[in-house]
Amino acid sequence: MKKPLIIAGIVAAAIAAVLVFSPGAQFVVGGAMVNLGFRMQDHLEEFDLAHGEHLKPETVYQRLLEQNALAAKVREQFPRTPRHPLVAMVVCMDARIDTEELVGDTRKYYYVIRTAGSALANKELEMLELAVANGVGTILLTTHTDCAAEKAAKDPAMRAKYPELVDAVDHRAEVDKALLARPMIAKKIADGSLIVKFMHIDTETDQLAQLPGPR
Ligand SMILES: [Zn+2]
């Protein structure tokens, strides 16, 4: 069978399932459809900026604007429903990690903080506290395999070249402790309305595992 026919068949079956089955099935099938969409796009190098090393930055920027204009046009047809996130995730800015692929749809129930080396600064601590005040009950502080920031922190030449970055990685655990010690955060942890987990992401497999201790 030809590839477009197979894809059309899967889409038709998925729609049928959404119409017939439970909300749980709709959630799973919806996720599969999102994934199918990504897989349909994955091989289209023409639209993939990562494969355009020969492109000039200005061309890349213009293409980004074109893609955003398209996305905004689609969004216009489907207005957003306001949601209150229940989870906040702190994740390194490494481009190989996609939080949507890690845990599903992060648009509605997640605050996602992407930083260099997943290290927090004071402004993020305040933002996390604000998120908790707005209903977040789970905070994930992550690390990941093959982290460029962690590698830099272990390399003397890189340490000299990127002092701010390695400083952030060096003090990551200390800042985490400061987060846990903030009175409002500590109180919520003590009364069970907030949990803070230290997690490790396998960059290759997207596997998320709890760290034995602080990161
Ligand atoms: Zn990293």
Residues whose N, C-alpha, C, O or C-beta is under 5 A from the ligand:
A	BS01	ZN	C92 D94 G117 C147 A148 A149
